[in-house]
Amino acid sequence: MLYMDTGLKMDSGLFMDEPDLPVIIKPTHMRDLHIWPTNPFDDSKISMAELLAFTSDHLQRMIANPLPVLAARITATQTALNGVSDAFTDDESTLGLRKARKQAKKDYRTALIPRVGAIAIKVQAQFGEGAAEFVECFPHGRTIFSSCTDDEVTNNLDILIAGVTAHTPPLAAQVVTDATAIKTGWMAVYSPSESASGAKTTTIAAKNTARAALQLELFKNLLALAQAFPRQPEQLDLYMQQSLLQPHTQSTSTPASTPTPTP
């Protein structure tokens, strides 16, 4: 009897709509399925400072390594983080919250400089550093991002985005994408840092509700990443640094390149 290769996998344990390409499946074992709908961020041992540090770092990682599925998740997570800020403004954790936000802004400002420098190198390679096109993108030179105040960063990024956009092509479209991502990441840490002041009295119930909302958004992010990278748990390290929730745990290395989600 002859069999046609229809691309369908019968009696093999694979779904009929899976791709024909070989799928590497690492051996595992059956675990209690009730684990997966359980939110690990609801762990009462996670302190507020740890949750804030983890969330700030997680937001920057999602922004720096964009996926279509994460666009809405970034907004939802930032909104939930702002809700925690409002609820805990008059709480003992206010100082820690403000410090966390200020530190997140400071860290991103430091990371922003080499990312802008990478764009400057691409513009220079295309037009030359003394060219009018380069000056249009960097009217004050690339060092302005090191010397300007925090309040001036957004304006300088707008100038950069407008400049590279106007000269695409011949610049690659990715240059515009990279410049826009830098501004998006900056606004995600700058705006909350600037609005961290203020006084508001809230009930314990309101504080618990705000924290629970943030923990839920983090869980949704985890599920979205699991769906984007099935059978690739190692890719989670690019977006979530679990060691920030476990001070006793050593950080693991993070992949340097942006992975491609499995369809």
ZISUL-V749098 format. One line per field, one symbol per residue. ss: DSSP state (2 for helix, 1 for strand, 0 for the rest). A space follows every 50 residues. Layout:
ss = ???
//
This chain:
ss = 00000000000000000000000000000000222000022200000222 22222222222222000222222222222222222220000002222222 22222222222222222222222222200002222220000002222002 22222222222222220000002222222222222222222222000000 00022222222222222222222222220000222222000222200000 0000000000000
//
